[in-house]
């Protein structure tokens, strides 16, 4: 698993994910909680499966040793 989610993308995913979870909790909407959880998870790990399938990389810098 290589990084394919850039810094700006991760920040946006984190903010939208947290907002979706908060909204889902306030309204009792489990779907919003799941979507928010997936967004937060992909923001934390820096890898998005659909991006990998489509060959998208939003600027993640890969360290070369």
C-alpha positions in Angstrom: 0.0 0.0 0.0 1.6 3.2 -1.1 0.4 6.7 -0.3 -1.9 8.2 -2.9 -3.7 10.9 -0.9 -2.0 14.3 -0.7 -1.9 16.7 2.2 -4.7 19.0 1.0 -6.9 16.0 0.1 -6.3 14.5 3.6 -7.2 17.7 5.4 -10.5 18.0 3.3 -11.3 14.3 3.9 -10.7 14.7 7.6 -12.9 17.8 8.0 -15.7 16.4 5.9 -15.5 13.0 7.6 -15.6 14.6 11.1 -18.6 16.8 10.0 -20.4 13.8 8.6 -19.9 11.8 11.7 -21.1 14.7 13.9 -24.1 15.2 11.7 -24.9 11.5 11.7 -24.7 11.3 15.5 -27.0 14.3 15.9 -29.6 13.0 13.5 -29.3 9.3 14.1 -28.1 8.6 10.6 -25.9 5.5 10.4 -25.0 6.0 6.8 -23.5 9.4 7.4 -21.5 7.9 10.3 -20.1 5.1 8.0 -19.3 7.5 5.2 -17.6 9.9 7.7 -15.7 7.0 9.2 -14.4 5.9 5.8 -13.3 9.4 5.0 -11.5 9.8 8.3 -9.8 6.4 7.9 -8.5 7.2 4.4 -7.3 10.6 5.6 -5.4 9.0 8.5 -3.7 6.2 6.5 -3.2 8.3 3.3 -4.4 5.6 0.9 -7.7 5.5 -1.0 -8.8 2.2 -2.7 -10.7 3.9 -5.6 -7.7 6.2 -6.2 -5.5 3.1 -6.4 -7.9 1.4 -8.9 -8.1 4.6 -11.1 -4.4 5.4 -10.8 -5.0 8.8 -9.1 -2.4 10.4 -6.9 -3.3 13.8 -5.4 0.3 14.9 -4.6 1.4 12.5 -1.9 5.1 12.6 -1.6 6.7 9.2 -1.4 9.9 9.0 0.6 12.8 7.5 -1.4 15.6 6.1 0.8 
